[in-house]
Amino acid sequence: MSSSLRLEKITPDNVEAACRLKVRPDQEGFVAPVAWSLAEAYAQPGIAWPRLIFDGEQLVGFVMGFFSVRFHPDDPDGRLRSGLWRLNIAAGQQGRGYGRFAVESVCEEVRRSGLTRVTTTWAPGARGPEGFYLGLGFRPTGEKSGDQVVGELVLTGMQ
């Protein structure tokens, strides 16, 4: 993994490049396009944390975290969750540590907010991201969000 990795906010100068970022065709059914994510972030600015992933000057991915979301709005005692909402690594850029960097960056933001658990969801399937998330330490909670598996990562003890 490159030492020049960084996250950048979406700006008028980089939004078009962000919207052109594409995952591999076989992954399109597992993750929404960046433009869709940016629309969700625009509609929910209080919870969405969208960022572009750069290696040097090259755009290699997109990550969006979420903060203080109640998964079950009808349950006033349900805990607030924070975590990884979306992860898109550009086709041809995968397997280079960019996804791990993005997840670790979201984990740092969650830590800064004082929480010790990171939540994410993934669509099950043979070519889906489950192995990636399990390899990072996420564990299924037994819950579902729509048709997606809910997973959590406990931050205590993480490097």
Helices and strands as residue ranges (DSSP letters): E 5-8, H 15-20, G 25-27, H 34-43, E 48-55, E 58-70, E 80-89, H 98-112, E 117-122, H 130-135, E 139-145, E 148-154
